[in-house]
């Protein structure tokens, strides 16, 4: 980041008032009657109704359109463990995206708790406030333990975007990339470089969609995660396979898919050259990918490639997922965001890329033409169709899988 951009970012966050969020009043407060309805004595009536039947909170309060974006600051962007307070600008930024893309209100909550049990207990106790919880920037493997515990204890959606949001966009892009390359997920040999939150969640989702676990080679700092290793936590151990491969070079030999969620420059041209015909490369380390697109295309002229960058085609961007997933979940008052809902989002995103691109999208990106193919495998973040297509698919899957309180989407939020 240049000094000019750093200064601009600081000024953006400081002026004309600090931060990026505010609270607005949604009901009239002009007359004395308005105030008597908003507070005492009028407020007593919805209190009584909710006390009698807790789910009426969705009818009389903001709960049904309110998400808690919650972090301990232990894995913030590329900055590492900066602590709860320092994570607040990022959590406010996440709130802005929820509001901008799906009109969802957010309270950002920064929890100063190094102990996993204390973090879980804090979130559990404040959960009645919210219609859903978005966990953010929590380091692995702690993030898995926290999410598992909260999902078990709460009856509202708990979603760790660094895991499942990333996984969903990867899966949507990969579904289309494999289609272009004439390959099938059930037969694809996949290399995943990175065994943190995003890597493990992505591979779990792909397995849920039909990938064979034995066809996946996952790597961490110790190399290939194989059946002979004794240094694996239970989340990595799920991906331990019997293989002679030990290095990234070994793993890439004949592979159909490379998914990088690790660090810059780790996929060497000779490794890419050793992959199977018509490979798919998702080099998602940001801002510097595992292999630069220019170098990748110079090495192979038969690949489909995605990165995490906005200045190259096929950006894997979580904003394509989490606002709309929560929108769909909130609209049917879902109790969770389950695998069928995630897969429904994958298919809806992938399908949208096959349709003609609206003119307003072309104008937003200052381009003349965009159509399904190697340079366009997932929709762009500014596609106006996302807000209708993705929530609808997610809500329908929630109803069909039995986790929705309503059997139709609310349109009043």
C-alpha positions in Angstrom: 0.0 0.0 0.0 1.4 3.4 -1.0 1.8 6.2 1.6 -0.9 8.2 -0.3 -3.3 5.3 0.1 -2.5 4.8 3.7 -3.2 8.5 4.4 -6.4 8.4 2.4 -7.5 5.3 4.4 -6.9 7.0 7.7 -8.7 10.1 6.6 -11.6 8.1 5.4 -12.0 6.4 8.7 -11.6 9.6 10.8 -13.6 12.2 8.9 -16.2 13.8 9.0 -16.8 11.6 12.1 -14.8 8.6 13.3 -15.9 5.1 12.1 -18.1 3.8 9.4 -21.4 3.0 11.2 -24.3 4.8 12.8 -27.7 3.8 14.2 -30.9 5.2 12.7 -34.4 5.4 14.1 -37.0 3.5 12.0 -40.3 4.7 13.5 -41.8 8.2 13.9 -40.6 10.1 17.0 -42.1 13.5 16.3 -45.1 13.6 18.8 -45.6 12.7 22.4 -47.7 9.8 21.3 -44.9 8.5 19.1 -42.6 8.6 22.1 -45.2 6.9 24.3 -45.4 4.1 21.8 -41.6 3.8 21.3 -40.9 3.6 25.1 -43.1 3.7 28.2 -45.9 2.9 28.4 -46.4 1.4 24.9 -43.3 -0.7 24.9 -44.7 -2.9 27.6 -47.1 -4.6 25.3 -44.5 -6.2 22.9 -42.5 -7.1 26.0 -45.4 -9.1 27.3 -46.0 -10.8 24.0 -42.3 -11.8 23.7 -42.2 -13.0 27.3 -45.2 -15.3 26.4 -43.8 -16.5 23.1 -40.1 -15.7 22.5 -40.3 -16.1 18.7 -42.5 -13.0 18.6 -39.2 -11.1 18.9 -39.0 -11.5 15.2 -42.3 -9.6 14.8 -41.8 -6.7 17.3 -38.0 -6.0 17.3 -35.1 -5.6 14.9 -33.8 -9.1 15.7 -35.0 -10.6 12.4 -32.7 -8.2 10.4 -29.8 -8.0 12.8 -26.5 -9.9 12.6 -23.7 -9.8 15.1 -20.3 -9.6 13.4 -18.1 -11.0 16.1 -14.3 -11.4 16.3 -11.5 -11.9 18.8 -9.0 -10.3 16.4 -6.8 -13.3 16.3 -6.5 -13.6 12.5 -7.2 -10.3 11.0 -6.8 -10.1 7.2 -3.1 -10.5 6.6 -2.2 -8.8 9.8 -2.4 -11.7 12.2 -3.3 -11.6 15.9 -3.8 -7.8 16.4 -6.3 -8.2 19.2 -10.0 -7.5 19.6 -9.9 -3.7 19.6 -7.6 -3.4 16.6 -10.0 -5.6 14.7 -12.9 -3.1 15.0 -12.3 -1.2 11.7 -12.5 -4.6 9.9 -15.6 -5.6 11.7 -17.2 -2.2 10.9 -16.2 -2.7 7.3 -17.9 -6.1 7.3 -21.0 -4.4 8.6 -20.9 -1.9 5.8 -20.9 -4.7 3.2 -23.9 -6.4 4.9 -25.8 -3.2 4.7 -24.7 -2.1 1.3 -25.4 -5.4 -0.5 -28.3 -7.0 1.5 -29.7 -4.2 3.7 -28.9 -6.2 6.8 -28.2 -4.3 10.0 -25.1 -5.2 12.1 -23.7 -4.7 15.5 -20.0 -5.4 15.4 -18.8 -7.0 18.6 -15.1 -7.3 19.5 -14.6 -9.9 22.3 -11.4 -9.7 24.4 -11.2 -13.4 25.3 -8.1 -15.5 24.7 -9.8 -18.6 26.2 -12.1 -20.4 23.7 -14.7 -21.3 26.4 -14.9 -17.6 27.5 -15.4 -16.5 23.9 -18.2 -19.1 23.4 -19.9 -18.2 26.6 -19.8 -14.4 25.8 -21.4 -15.0 22.4 -23.9 -17.4 23.7 -25.1 -14.9 26.3 -25.6 -12.0 23.9 -27.0 -14.2 21.1 -30.7 -13.4 21.9 -30.1 -9.9 20.4 -29.5 -11.3 16.9 -31.1 -13.1 14.1 -27.7 -14.5 13.1 -24.0 -14.6 14.1 -21.2 -14.0 11.6 -17.9 -15.0 13.1 -14.9 -13.2 11.6 -11.1 -13.3 11.7 -10.7 -16.0 14.3 -7.6 -18.2 14.0 -7.6 -21.9 13.3 -8.1 -24.4 14.8 -9.9 -22.3 17.5 -12.4 -21.1 14.9 -13.7 -24.6 14.3 -14.1 -25.3 18.0 -15.9 -22.0 18.5 -18.3 -22.5 15.6 -19.1 -26.1 16.5 -19.9 -25.1 20.1 -22.1 -22.1 19.1 -23.9 -24.1 16.5 -24.8 -26.7 19.1 -25.9 -24.2 21.7 -27.8 -21.6 19.6 -31.0 -21.7 17.5 -29.9 -19.0 15.1 -27.5 -19.2 12.1 -23.8 -19.2 13.1 -21.5 -18.7 10.1 -17.8 -18.3 10.0 -17.3 -16.4 6.8 -13.5 -17.1 6.6 -14.5 -20.7 6.4 -17.8 -21.1 4.6 -18.0 -17.9 2.7 -14.7 -18.5 1.1 -15.6 -22.2 0.5 -18.8 -21.3 -1.3 -17.2 -18.8 -3.7 -14.4 -21.3 -4.5 -16.9 -24.1 -5.1 -19.1 -21.9 -7.4 -16.1 -20.9 -9.5 -14.7 -24.4 -9.5 -18.0 -25.8 -10.7 -17.9 -23.6 -13.8 -14.1 -23.9 -14.3 -14.4 -27.7 -14.4 -17.3 -27.5 -16.8 -15.2 -25.3 -19.2 -12.4 -27.8 -18.9 -14.6 -30.8 -19.6 -14.0 -32.3 -16.2 -16.1 -33.6 -13.3 -15.7 -32.8 -9.6 -16.2 -36.5 -8.7 -13.2 -37.4 -10.7 -10.9 -34.4 -10.2 -7.6 -34.7 -8.4 -7.4 -31.6 -6.2 -4.4 -30.0 -4.5 -5.2 -27.6 -1.6 -2.2 -25.6 -0.4 -3.3 -24.3 3.0 -4.9 -26.2 5.8 -6.4 -23.3 7.8 -10.0 -22.3 8.2 -10.7 -21.6 4.5 -8.8 -24.6 3.2 -10.5 -27.2 5.4 -14.0 -25.7 4.9 -13.5 -25.5 1.1 -12.5 -29.1 0.8 -15.3 -30.2 3.2 -17.8 -28.4 1.0 -16.4 -29.9 -2.2 -16.7 -33.3 -0.6 -20.3 -32.5 0.2 -20.8 -31.7 -3.5 -19.3 -35.0 -4.7 -15.5 -34.7 -4.7 -13.7 -37.8 -3.5 -11.8 -37.3 -0.3 -9.1 -39.7 -1.5 -8.6 -37.5 -4.5 -7.7 -34.5 -2.4 -4.1 -33.7 -1.3 -4.0 -31.0 1.3 -0.7 -29.4 2.4 0.2 -27.4 5.5 3.7 -26.1 6.5 4.8 -29.6 7.1 4.0 -30.7 3.5 1.4 -33.1 2.3 -1.1 -34.2 5.0 -0.7 -38.0 4.8 -1.8 -41.0 6.8 1.7 -41.4 8.4 1.8 -38.0 10.1 1.3 -37.8 13.9 1.2 -34.0 14.2 -2.3 -33.4 12.9 -5.3 -31.9 14.7 -8.6 -33.6 14.2 -9.6 -31.2 11.4 -6.5 -31.8 9.4 -6.6 -35.6 10.1 -9.9 -35.8 8.2 -7.8 -35.2 5.1 -4.9 -37.5 5.8 -4.7 -39.9 2.9 -2.4 -42.8 2.0 0.0 -41.3 -0.5 3.7 -41.3 -1.4 3.5 -37.5 -2.1 5.3 -35.3 0.4 5.9 -32.0 -1.3 3.9 -29.5 -3.3 5.8 -30.6 -6.4 4.8 -34.2 -5.7 1.2 -33.3 -5.2 0.9 -31.2 -8.4 2.0 -34.1 -10.6 -1.0 -34.9 -12.7 -3.4 -32.8 -10.6 -6.5 -31.3 -12.2 -7.1 -28.5 -9.7 -4.9 -26.3 -7.5 -6.4 -24.2 -4.8 -4.0 -21.9 -3.0 -4.9 -20.4 0.4 -1.4 -19.9 1.6 1.2 -17.4 0.5 2.8 -15.6 -2.4 4.9 -17.4 -5.1 4.6 -20.9 -3.7 3.3 -22.5 -6.9 6.3 -22.6 -9.2 6.0 -22.7 -13.0 7.4 -26.2 -13.2 4.8 -27.4 -10.7 2.0 -25.9 -12.9 3.6 -27.4 -16.0 3.4 -30.9 -14.3 -0.4 -30.6 -13.7 -2.8 -32.5 -15.9 -4.1 -31.2 -19.2 -6.6 -28.4 -18.9 -5.9 -27.5 -15.3 -7.8 -25.2 -13.0 -5.7 -22.9 -10.8 -7.2 -20.8 -8.0 -4.3 -18.8 -6.6 -6.1 -16.9 -3.8 -3.3 -15.5 -1.6 -4.0 -11.8 -1.5 -2.6 -9.4 -2.6 0.2 -11.6 -4.0 -1.1 -15.0 -5.3 0.7 -18.3 -5.2 1.6 -17.7 -8.9 1.0 -14.5 -10.8 -1.6 -14.8 -13.5 0.8 -13.5 -16.2 3.3 -16.2 -15.2 0.7 -18.9 -15.1 -0.7 -18.1 -18.5 2.9 -18.0 -19.9 3.4 -21.5 -18.5 0.1 -23.0 -19.6 -2.2 -21.9 -22.4 -4.9 -24.4 -21.4 -5.7 -23.3 -17.9 -8.6 -21.6 -16.2 -7.4 -19.3 -13.4 -8.9 -17.3 -10.5 -7.3 -15.1 -7.9 -8.4 -13.0 -5.0 -7.5 -9.8 -6.8 -10.0 -7.4 -8.3 -7.6 -6.3 -11.2 -7.6 -9.8 -12.8 -10.5 -11.9 -14.1 -12.4 -14.3 -11.9 -12.0 -12.7 -8.5 -13.0 -15.0 -5.6 -14.6 -12.4 -3.4 -16.6 -13.3 -0.3 -19.0 -10.4 -0.8 -20.6 -12.6 -3.5 -21.8 -14.9 -0.7 -22.2 -13.8 2.9 -24.6 -10.8 2.5 -27.0 -12.9 0.4 -26.7 -16.1 2.4 -27.7 -14.2 5.6 -30.4 -12.4 3.7 -32.0 -15.7 2.6 -31.5 -17.2 6.1 -33.1 -14.2 7.9 -36.0 -14.0 5.5 -37.2 -17.4 6.6 -36.0 -17.0 10.2 -33.6 -20.0 9.8 -32.2 -21.8 12.8 -28.9 -22.5 11.0 -27.0 -22.2 7.8 -26.6 -25.8 6.8 -24.9 -27.7 4.0 -27.9 -27.8 1.7 -28.2 -24.0 2.0 -24.5 -23.6 1.2 -24.7 -25.9 -1.8 -27.8 -24.0 -3.0 -25.8 -20.8 -2.9 -23.0 -22.5 -4.9 -25.3 -23.6 -7.7 -27.1 -20.3 -7.8 -23.9 -18.3 -8.1 -22.5 -20.7 -10.7 -25.7 -20.6 -12.7 -25.8 -16.8 -12.8 -22.5 -16.7 -14.6 -24.1 -18.5 -17.6 -26.7 -15.8 -18.2 -26.2 -12.5 -20.2 -24.5 -9.9 -18.2 -26.6 -6.7 -17.5 -25.5 -3.5 -19.1 -25.1 -1.8 -15.7 -22.5 -4.3 -14.8 -20.5 -3.6 -18.0 -20.7 0.1 -17.3 -19.6 -0.3 -13.7 -16.5 -2.1 -14.8 -16.0 0.1 -17.9 -16.0 -2.9 -20.3 -17.9 -3.6 -23.5 -18.5 -7.3 -23.2 -18.5 -10.2 -20.7 -19.7 -13.7 -21.1 -19.3 -17.1 -19.6 -15.9 -18.6 -20.4 -12.4 -18.9 -19.0 -12.3 -15.2 -18.1 -15.7 -15.1 -16.5 -16.6 -18.1 -14.3 -18.3 -16.3 -11.3 -20.5 -13.2 -11.2 -19.0 -9.8 -10.3 -19.7 -8.2 -6.9 -21.7 -5.4 -8.5 -24.2 -7.6 -10.3 -27.7 -6.4 -9.2 -29.2 -9.9 -9.8 -27.3 -11.3 -6.8 -29.8 -9.8 -4.2 -32.7 -11.7 -5.7 -31.2 -15.0 -7.0 -29.0 -16.0 -4.1 -31.3 -15.2 -1.1 -34.1 -17.0 -2.9 -32.1 -20.1 -3.4 -30.8 -20.1 0.2 -34.2 -19.5 1.7 -35.7 -22.3 -0.4 -33.0 -24.7 0.7 -33.6 -23.7 4.4 -37.3 -24.5 4.0 -36.8 -27.8 2.2 -34.1 -28.9 4.7 -36.3 -28.1 7.7 -34.3 -25.4 9.4 -36.7 -22.5 8.6 -39.3 -21.1 11.0 -41.2 -19.7 8.1 -42.3 -21.5 4.9 -42.0 -18.4 2.8 -39.6 -15.4 2.5 -40.4 -12.3 4.5 -40.4 -9.2 2.3 -40.7 -6.6 5.0 -37.1 -6.5 6.1 
